[in-house]
């Protein structure tokens, strides 16, 4: 009966109002967003969000990586149930990526307040810093530093395109929000992240909710091929050492390796290229490209690692930029999310995430899982990013049921 009261108190109109207000901070062109992590626009959004939380009687903390924790106290002083995501965006991003998860969490707090329900455990809505990684590298900075605090010392030296360091931006945040209490990592009972899918699977299946089983693992590589820069018009063919041609000749063998290992599940991207000297009348003396390979199986990722070197020119330089194992979410939390979908009367299916999320790191700290709602045409990181309001409400209702169930656990 109590869960029903909470579900009835979820308000789609209020949720849309929260999303639209958040979108006023860093509004970009064509209806998109440009709210970079730890920017002035981000600070303004955080100021508004803190005010909204305090109106609900919540306590707000921050930490050394500028994560925000909005806490609604429970009947007992037990490790909290957490939900949330991020509010930083891509330079030409949409209004929902990350933002929906935070505003959905806030709407759940509104619903609990409207239903006059106090849960056994505290519930916290978290804003993780710099998930996108579009201003500072790496992405998911706040959640990874929360789970592994030793990471932050290295992060503080990283620079944005204007030469501003993470450390300087974090110090500016500390000054701006000096009135907030500080808190570092605590025990957490469970973490649930609600997010738009950012892909086409749920929309094509005409299913409103996805219960996420885990996140694909990834390998990022950089390959540098070396040739000899020379005059385009005077150098005979037999004397040319064209680095770009070397790089291009490696693509087909790499693609064949990925195809053999992954088949229809292949996720291979050569996304970044740099050619030197990059002049129209000079043979390329050096060509560098990136490889992004993702898969749900650790064995497939390991096999790709083992086979990649043989696909490249003998003298090419190969560097691993980033590696992360596949993430499997906690089955007990998944069970709760499935029960939530059933209880709210919404169709659902199991789905695996191909994109990174903060939940990837939280899974190493506490029982964790995710919920997805559909993305129209699978579009994200784009002003056209859109999810039907009824689907957004369905996600919040499933989240509210889940948070209540988890927060009532002993």
C-alpha positions as CSV (number, residue, x, y, z in Angstrom):
1,X,0.0,0.0,0.0
2,X,2.8,2.4,0.9
3,X,4.6,1.7,-2.5
4,X,1.3,2.5,-4.2
5,X,1.1,5.8,-2.5
6,X,4.6,6.7,-3.7
7,X,3.8,5.7,-7.2
8,X,0.7,7.8,-7.2
9,X,2.7,10.7,-6.0
10,X,5.1,10.6,-9.0
11,X,4.3,13.7,-11.1
12,X,5.2,13.8,-14.8
13,X,4.5,17.5,-15.0
14,X,6.9,18.2,-12.1
15,X,9.6,16.0,-13.6
16,X,9.3,17.9,-16.9
17,X,9.6,21.2,-15.0
18,X,12.8,20.0,-13.3
19,X,14.3,18.9,-16.6
20,X,13.4,22.2,-18.3
21,X,14.8,24.3,-15.5
22,X,18.0,22.4,-15.5
23,X,18.2,22.9,-19.3
24,X,18.3,26.7,-18.8
25,X,21.9,26.4,-17.4
26,X,24.2,26.2,-20.4
27,X,21.5,26.2,-23.1
28,X,23.3,25.7,-26.5
29,X,22.3,26.0,-30.1
30,X,19.3,24.2,-31.7
31,X,17.9,23.3,-28.4
32,X,21.0,21.5,-27.2
33,X,23.2,21.8,-24.1
34,X,26.7,22.9,-23.4
35,X,27.2,22.6,-19.6
36,X,30.8,21.5,-19.1
37,X,32.0,20.0,-15.9
38,X,32.9,22.5,-13.2
39,X,32.1,25.4,-15.5
40,X,30.2,28.5,-14.5
41,X,27.0,27.0,-16.0
42,X,27.6,23.8,-14.0
43,X,28.1,25.9,-10.8
44,X,24.8,27.8,-11.5
45,X,22.9,24.5,-12.0
46,X,24.4,23.1,-8.8
47,X,23.3,26.2,-6.9
48,X,19.7,25.7,-8.1
49,X,19.8,22.0,-7.4
50,X,21.1,22.5,-3.8
51,X,18.3,25.0,-3.3
52,X,15.7,22.6,-4.5
53,X,17.1,19.9,-2.2
54,X,17.0,22.1,0.8
55,X,13.4,23.0,0.1
56,X,12.6,19.3,0.6
57,X,14.5,19.3,3.9
58,X,17.4,17.4,2.6
59,X,21.0,17.7,3.6
60,X,23.7,18.3,0.9
61,X,27.3,17.3,1.1
62,X,30.2,17.5,-1.3
63,X,33.6,15.9,-1.5
64,X,37.2,16.4,-2.8
65,X,36.0,15.6,-6.4
66,X,33.0,18.0,-6.2
67,X,30.4,15.2,-6.2
68,X,27.1,16.3,-4.6
69,X,25.2,14.1,-2.2
70,X,21.5,15.0,-1.5
71,X,20.3,13.0,1.5
72,X,16.8,12.4,2.7
73,X,17.1,10.9,6.2
74,X,15.6,7.5,7.0
75,X,14.0,6.2,10.2
76,X,17.3,4.5,11.0
77,X,20.9,5.6,10.7
78,X,21.9,2.8,8.2
79,X,24.0,2.9,5.0
80,X,21.9,4.7,2.4
81,X,20.4,3.7,-0.9
82,X,21.8,5.9,-3.6
83,X,20.6,6.9,-7.0
84,X,21.7,9.6,-9.5
85,X,23.9,10.3,-12.5
86,X,25.6,13.5,-13.8
87,X,24.6,16.9,-15.1
88,X,27.6,17.8,-17.2
89,X,27.0,17.5,-21.0
90,X,28.7,17.2,-24.3
91,X,29.4,20.5,-26.0
92,X,26.5,19.9,-28.3
93,X,24.6,17.5,-26.1
94,X,21.0,16.9,-25.3
95,X,18.9,17.6,-22.2
96,X,18.5,14.0,-20.9
97,X,21.9,12.3,-20.9
98,X,22.8,12.0,-17.2
99,X,20.4,14.9,-16.3
100,X,17.4,12.6,-16.4
101,X,18.9,10.3,-13.8
102,X,19.5,13.2,-11.4
103,X,16.1,14.9,-11.9
104,X,14.4,11.5,-11.7
105,X,16.1,11.0,-8.3
106,X,14.9,14.4,-7.2
107,X,11.4,13.6,-8.4
108,X,11.4,10.4,-6.3
109,X,12.3,12.6,-3.2
110,X,9.3,14.8,-4.1
111,X,7.1,11.8,-4.4
112,X,8.2,10.4,-1.0
113,X,7.6,13.8,0.5
114,X,4.1,14.2,-1.1
115,X,3.2,10.7,0.1
116,X,4.5,11.5,3.6
117,X,6.6,8.3,3.6
118,X,9.8,8.0,5.6
119,X,11.9,5.0,4.5
120,X,13.9,2.9,6.9
121,X,17.2,3.7,5.2
122,X,18.3,7.1,4.0
123,X,18.0,7.8,0.3
124,X,20.6,9.9,-1.5
125,X,20.6,11.5,-4.9
126,X,24.1,11.9,-6.2
127,X,25.5,14.2,-8.9
128,X,28.8,12.7,-10.1
129,X,31.4,15.1,-11.5
130,X,32.6,15.1,-15.1
131,X,31.1,11.8,-16.3
132,X,31.2,13.0,-19.9
133,X,35.0,13.7,-20.0
134,X,34.4,16.4,-22.6
135,X,36.2,19.1,-20.7
136,X,38.6,17.1,-18.6
137,X,40.0,13.6,-19.1
138,X,39.0,11.0,-18.1
139,X,35.3,10.6,-18.1
140,X,33.4,9.2,-15.0
141,X,36.0,11.1,-13.0
142,X,33.8,11.8,-9.9
143,X,32.5,8.3,-9.5
144,X,35.9,6.6,-10.1
145,X,37.6,8.9,-7.6
146,X,34.8,8.3,-5.1
147,X,35.3,4.5,-5.3
148,X,39.1,4.8,-5.5
149,X,40.2,8.0,-3.9
150,X,43.9,7.5,-4.8
151,X,43.0,8.3,-8.4
152,X,42.3,12.0,-7.6
153,X,45.9,13.1,-7.1
154,X,46.7,12.3,-10.8
155,X,43.4,13.7,-12.0
156,X,44.1,17.1,-10.5
157,X,47.0,17.7,-13.0
158,X,44.8,17.1,-16.1
159,X,44.2,20.2,-18.2
160,X,41.3,21.3,-20.4
161,X,41.7,22.9,-23.8
162,X,42.2,26.3,-22.2
163,X,45.0,25.1,-19.9
164,X,42.8,25.0,-16.7
165,X,43.7,22.1,-14.5
166,X,41.2,19.8,-12.7
167,X,42.8,20.9,-9.5
168,X,42.1,24.6,-10.2
169,X,38.5,23.8,-11.1
170,X,37.9,21.7,-8.0
171,X,39.4,24.5,-5.9
172,X,37.0,27.0,-7.5
173,X,34.1,24.6,-6.7
174,X,35.3,24.4,-3.1
175,X,35.3,28.2,-2.8
176,X,31.9,28.6,-4.5
177,X,30.3,26.0,-2.3
178,X,32.2,26.7,0.9
179,X,29.0,26.5,2.9
180,X,28.5,22.8,2.2
181,X,29.7,20.2,4.6
182,X,32.4,17.7,3.3
183,X,32.1,14.0,3.3
184,X,34.2,11.2,1.7
185,X,33.4,7.6,0.8
186,X,30.9,5.8,3.0
187,X,29.3,2.4,3.1
188,X,26.4,2.2,0.6
189,X,23.5,-0.3,0.7
190,X,22.8,-0.1,-3.0
191,X,23.1,2.2,-6.1
192,X,20.6,2.4,-8.9
193,X,21.2,4.6,-11.9
194,X,18.3,5.5,-14.2
195,X,19.4,6.6,-17.7
196,X,18.3,7.0,-21.3
197,X,19.4,4.0,-23.4
198,X,21.4,6.1,-25.9
199,X,20.7,3.3,-28.4
200,X,17.9,1.9,-30.5
201,X,17.1,-1.4,-28.9
202,X,14.2,-0.6,-26.6
203,X,12.5,1.7,-29.1
204,X,12.8,-0.9,-31.9
205,X,11.4,-3.6,-29.5
206,X,8.6,-1.1,-28.5
207,X,9.4,-1.9,-24.8
208,X,9.4,1.0,-22.3
209,X,12.0,-0.2,-19.8
210,X,15.3,-2.0,-19.8
211,X,16.8,-3.7,-16.8
212,X,20.5,-3.5,-17.4
213,X,22.5,-6.6,-16.7
214,X,25.9,-5.0,-17.1
215,X,28.3,-2.8,-19.2
216,X,30.5,-3.9,-22.0
217,X,34.3,-4.0,-21.4
218,X,36.5,-1.8,-23.6
219,X,40.0,-1.4,-25.0
220,X,41.3,1.9,-26.3
221,X,44.5,1.8,-28.3
222,X,46.6,4.3,-30.2
223,X,48.7,3.2,-33.2
224,X,51.5,5.3,-34.6
225,X,52.9,4.5,-38.1
226,X,56.1,6.1,-39.2
227,X,57.1,6.8,-42.7
228,X,59.2,9.6,-44.3
229,X,57.9,13.1,-45.2
230,X,58.9,14.0,-48.7
231,X,57.8,16.1,-51.7
232,X,54.6,14.8,-53.2
233,X,55.6,15.7,-56.8
234,X,59.2,14.6,-56.9
235,X,59.4,11.4,-54.9
236,X,59.2,8.2,-57.1
237,X,56.7,5.5,-56.0
238,X,59.4,3.0,-55.1
239,X,61.1,5.5,-52.7
240,X,58.0,6.6,-50.9
241,X,57.3,5.6,-47.3
242,X,53.8,6.9,-46.8
243,X,52.8,6.5,-43.1
244,X,49.1,7.1,-43.9
245,X,49.0,4.2,-46.4
246,X,50.6,2.0,-43.7
247,X,47.9,2.9,-41.3
248,X,45.1,2.4,-43.8
249,X,46.5,-1.1,-44.7
250,X,46.2,-2.1,-41.1
251,X,42.4,-1.4,-40.9
252,X,41.2,-4.4,-42.8
253,X,43.1,-6.9,-40.7
254,X,42.0,-5.3,-37.5
255,X,38.4,-5.3,-38.6
256,X,38.7,-9.0,-39.7
257,X,40.1,-9.8,-36.2
258,X,37.2,-8.1,-34.5
259,X,34.7,-9.8,-36.9
260,X,36.1,-13.2,-36.2
261,X,36.0,-12.7,-32.4
262,X,32.7,-10.8,-32.0
263,X,30.6,-11.5,-35.1
264,X,27.3,-9.5,-34.9
265,X,28.3,-8.1,-31.6
266,X,31.3,-6.3,-33.1
267,X,31.8,-2.8,-31.8
268,X,35.0,-1.5,-33.5
269,X,35.7,2.2,-34.1
270,X,38.7,4.0,-35.6
271,X,37.6,7.4,-34.4
272,X,40.6,9.7,-34.1
273,X,43.2,10.4,-36.8
274,X,46.3,12.6,-36.8
275,X,48.5,13.0,-39.9
276,X,51.9,14.8,-39.9
277,X,52.7,17.2,-41.5
278,X,49.1,17.2,-42.8
279,X,50.0,19.2,-45.9
280,X,48.5,18.7,-49.3
281,X,51.8,18.4,-51.2
282,X,53.8,16.4,-48.6
283,X,53.8,12.6,-48.1
284,X,52.7,11.7,-44.6
285,X,55.7,11.1,-42.4
286,X,53.6,10.0,-39.5
287,X,50.0,8.8,-39.0
288,X,48.3,8.1,-35.7
289,X,44.9,6.5,-35.2
290,X,42.8,5.2,-32.3
291,X,41.0,1.9,-31.8
292,X,37.9,1.5,-29.7
293,X,36.9,-2.1,-29.3
294,X,34.1,-3.2,-26.9
295,X,32.6,-6.5,-25.9
296,X,30.7,-8.1,-23.0
297,X,33.1,-11.0,-22.8
298,X,36.5,-10.6,-21.1
299,X,37.8,-13.6,-23.1
300,X,37.0,-11.8,-26.4
301,X,38.7,-8.6,-25.2
302,X,41.8,-10.6,-24.2
303,X,41.8,-12.4,-27.6
304,X,41.7,-9.0,-29.3
305,X,44.6,-7.8,-27.2
306,X,46.6,-10.9,-28.2
307,X,45.8,-10.7,-31.9
308,X,46.1,-7.0,-32.5
309,X,49.9,-6.7,-32.8
310,X,50.0,-9.1,-35.8
311,X,47.6,-6.8,-37.7
312,X,50.0,-3.8,-37.7
313,X,53.1,-2.9,-39.7
314,X,56.2,-4.4,-38.0
315,X,57.6,-1.0,-36.9
316,X,54.3,0.5,-35.8
317,X,54.0,1.7,-32.2
318,X,51.1,0.3,-30.2
319,X,49.9,1.9,-26.9
320,X,47.0,0.9,-24.7
321,X,45.2,4.1,-23.7
322,X,42.5,2.6,-21.5
323,X,41.2,-0.8,-20.6
324,X,38.2,-1.7,-18.5
325,X,36.8,-5.2,-17.9
326,X,33.1,-5.9,-18.5
327,X,30.9,-5.0,-15.6
328,X,28.3,-7.4,-14.3
329,X,25.6,-5.8,-12.1
330,X,24.4,-7.4,-8.9
331,X,21.7,-10.0,-9.4
332,X,19.8,-9.2,-6.2
333,X,19.5,-5.5,-7.3
334,X,18.5,-6.7,-10.8
335,X,15.8,-8.8,-9.2
336,X,14.4,-5.8,-7.4
337,X,14.4,-3.7,-10.6
338,X,12.5,-6.5,-12.5
339,X,10.0,-6.6,-9.7
340,X,9.6,-2.8,-9.9
341,X,8.9,-3.0,-13.6
342,X,6.2,-5.7,-13.0
343,X,4.7,-3.7,-10.1
344,X,4.4,-0.6,-12.2
345,X,2.7,-2.5,-15.0
346,X,5.4,-1.7,-17.6
347,X,6.9,-4.1,-20.1
348,X,10.6,-4.6,-19.8
349,X,13.5,-6.6,-21.1
350,X,17.0,-7.4,-20.1
351,X,19.6,-5.2,-21.9
352,X,23.4,-4.6,-21.7
353,X,24.9,-1.2,-21.9
354,X,27.3,-0.4,-24.7
355,X,28.2,3.0,-23.1
356,X,30.1,3.9,-20.0
357,X,28.1,5.1,-16.9
358,X,29.0,6.0,-13.4
359,X,27.4,2.7,-12.3
360,X,30.4,1.0,-13.9
361,X,32.6,2.2,-11.0
362,X,29.9,2.1,-8.2
363,X,29.6,-1.7,-9.0
364,X,33.0,-2.0,-7.4
365,X,31.9,-0.4,-4.2
366,X,28.3,-1.6,-3.5
367,X,25.5,-3.7,-5.1
368,X,24.6,-1.8,-8.2
369,X,22.3,-2.0,-11.3
370,X,20.7,0.3,-13.9
371,X,17.4,1.0,-15.6
372,X,17.0,2.3,-19.1
373,X,14.2,4.1,-20.9
374,X,14.1,4.3,-24.8
375,X,15.9,6.9,-26.9
376,X,14.1,8.1,-30.0
377,X,16.1,6.8,-33.0
378,X,18.8,5.8,-30.6
379,X,20.1,9.4,-30.7
380,X,22.2,10.9,-27.9
381,X,25.0,13.4,-27.4
382,X,22.9,15.5,-29.8
383,X,20.3,18.3,-29.5
384,X,17.8,15.8,-31.0
385,X,18.1,13.5,-28.0
386,X,14.5,12.7,-26.9
387,X,12.4,10.3,-24.9
388,X,8.6,10.5,-24.7
389,X,7.4,12.1,-21.4
390,X,5.3,9.0,-20.7
391,X,8.4,6.8,-21.0
392,X,10.3,9.2,-18.7
393,X,7.5,8.9,-16.2
394,X,7.6,5.1,-16.4
395,X,11.3,5.1,-15.6
396,X,10.8,7.3,-12.5
397,X,7.9,5.1,-11.3
398,X,10.1,2.0,-11.6
399,X,12.9,3.9,-9.9
400,X,10.7,5.1,-7.0
401,X,9.4,1.6,-6.4
402,X,13.0,0.2,-6.4
403,X,14.3,2.9,-4.1
404,X,11.5,2.3,-1.6
405,X,12.0,-1.5,-1.7
406,X,15.7,-1.3,-1.2
407,X,15.4,1.4,1.5
408,X,13.1,-0.8,3.5
409,X,15.6,-3.7,3.5
410,X,17.2,-4.5,6.9
